[in-house]
């Protein structure tokens, strides 16, 4: 799926905001965020700085990301659930963040609950992420 730069930026920023919801960033979250940043075409140093500074950066408000399509919002939510479950401890604020993202992007609540159920069965570092199927375009 081809996406515009703004959607790629919202994807990465939205996941950064997700990992700060529980006020701690785990090693598994760092690994996944670096992988996602690389896939979206962000420089390694930018990603590392953003990940390590997100907890203390008060200049980035917890604004729910809006995407150009429901399909992209669903990919974001699936990746968000993978990240939230990667440390085997989903904080209620992480799930609520993703629930609000689903609502903001008109994603069906039944679909969201089913994805939460599926994600709860597999709490480990995923081999495949939805972001792997995205290509950021500059037009």
C-alpha positions as CSV (number, residue, x, y, z in Angstrom):
1,X,0.0,0.0,0.0
2,X,1.4,3.4,-1.0
3,X,1.0,6.2,1.6
4,X,1.9,9.9,1.6
5,X,4.6,11.3,3.8
6,X,2.0,12.8,6.2
7,X,0.5,9.4,6.8
8,X,3.9,7.9,7.5
9,X,4.7,10.7,9.9
10,X,1.4,10.3,11.7
11,X,2.0,6.5,11.8
12,X,5.4,6.9,13.5
13,X,4.3,9.7,15.8
14,X,1.1,7.9,16.8
15,X,3.0,4.9,17.8
16,X,5.5,7.0,19.8
17,X,2.5,8.5,21.6
18,X,1.2,5.0,22.2
19,X,4.4,3.7,23.9
20,X,4.5,6.7,26.3
21,X,0.9,6.0,27.5
22,X,2.1,3.7,30.3
23,X,5.0,6.1,31.2
24,X,7.7,3.5,30.5
25,X,9.4,2.3,27.3
26,X,10.5,-1.3,27.2
27,X,13.3,-2.8,25.2
28,X,10.8,-4.7,22.9
29,X,9.0,-1.4,22.2
30,X,12.3,0.3,21.3
31,X,13.2,-2.5,18.9
32,X,9.8,-2.4,17.2
33,X,9.8,1.4,16.9
34,X,13.3,1.4,15.3
35,X,12.1,-1.2,12.9
36,X,9.0,0.8,12.1
37,X,10.9,4.0,11.7
38,X,13.4,2.4,9.3
39,X,10.5,0.9,7.2
40,X,8.9,4.3,7.0
41,X,12.1,5.9,5.8
42,X,13.2,7.8,8.9
43,X,16.9,8.2,9.7
44,X,18.1,5.9,12.4
45,X,19.4,8.8,14.6
46,X,16.0,10.6,14.3
47,X,14.2,7.5,15.4
48,X,16.5,6.8,18.4
49,X,16.2,10.4,19.6
50,X,12.4,10.5,19.2
51,X,12.0,7.2,21.1
52,X,14.3,8.2,24.0
53,X,12.8,11.7,24.3
54,X,9.1,10.9,24.0
55,X,8.5,10.4,27.7
56,X,9.8,13.8,28.6
57,X,8.8,15.8,25.5
58,X,6.0,18.0,26.6
59,X,5.8,19.7,23.2
60,X,4.2,16.7,21.6
61,X,0.5,16.6,22.7
62,X,-1.3,13.3,22.9
63,X,-3.3,14.0,19.8
64,X,-5.1,11.0,18.3
65,X,-3.7,10.3,14.8
66,X,-6.0,10.7,11.8
67,X,-5.3,8.7,8.6
68,X,-6.3,9.1,5.0
69,X,-8.1,5.8,5.0
70,X,-9.7,3.3,7.3
71,X,-7.5,0.6,5.8
72,X,-4.4,2.5,7.0
73,X,-5.9,3.2,10.4
74,X,-6.5,-0.6,10.8
75,X,-2.9,-1.3,9.9
76,X,-1.8,1.3,12.5
77,X,-4.1,-0.3,15.1
78,X,-2.8,-3.8,14.4
79,X,0.8,-2.6,14.8
80,X,-0.1,-0.7,17.9
81,X,-1.6,-3.8,19.4
82,X,1.6,-5.7,18.5
83,X,3.7,-3.1,20.3
84,X,1.4,-3.0,23.3
85,X,1.5,-6.8,23.7
86,X,5.3,-7.1,23.0
87,X,6.2,-6.7,26.6
88,X,3.5,-9.1,27.7
89,X,1.8,-6.3,29.8
90,X,-0.8,-4.2,28.0
91,X,-1.5,-1.1,30.1
92,X,-5.2,0.1,30.1
93,X,-4.1,3.5,28.8
94,X,-2.4,1.8,25.7
95,X,-5.6,-0.1,24.8
96,X,-7.7,3.1,25.4
97,X,-5.4,5.1,23.1
98,X,-5.9,2.6,20.3
99,X,-9.6,2.4,21.0
100,X,-9.8,6.2,20.6
101,X,-7.7,6.0,17.4
102,X,-10.2,3.5,16.0
103,X,-13.1,5.7,16.9
104,X,-11.5,8.9,15.5
105,X,-10.8,7.0,12.2
106,X,-14.3,5.4,11.9
107,X,-13.0,1.9,12.5
108,X,-15.7,-0.5,13.5
109,X,-15.7,-1.2,17.3
110,X,-16.4,-4.9,16.7
111,X,-13.4,-5.2,14.4
112,X,-11.3,-3.4,17.1
113,X,-12.4,-5.8,19.9
114,X,-11.7,-8.8,17.7
115,X,-8.2,-7.5,17.0
116,X,-7.6,-7.0,20.7
117,X,-8.6,-10.6,21.3
118,X,-6.3,-11.9,18.6
119,X,-3.4,-9.8,19.8
120,X,-3.8,-11.0,23.4
121,X,-3.1,-14.5,22.3
122,X,0.4,-13.7,20.9
123,X,2.5,-11.6,23.2
124,X,6.0,-11.6,21.7
125,X,8.0,-9.7,19.1
126,X,6.1,-10.2,15.8
127,X,8.0,-11.3,12.7
128,X,5.6,-9.4,10.5
129,X,4.2,-5.9,11.1
130,X,1.5,-4.2,9.0
131,X,3.9,-1.4,8.3
132,X,6.0,-3.8,6.3
133,X,3.4,-3.6,3.5
134,X,3.6,0.2,3.3
135,X,5.6,2.3,0.9
136,X,5.9,6.1,1.6
137,X,5.6,8.2,-1.5
138,X,6.9,11.8,-1.9
139,X,4.0,13.0,-4.1
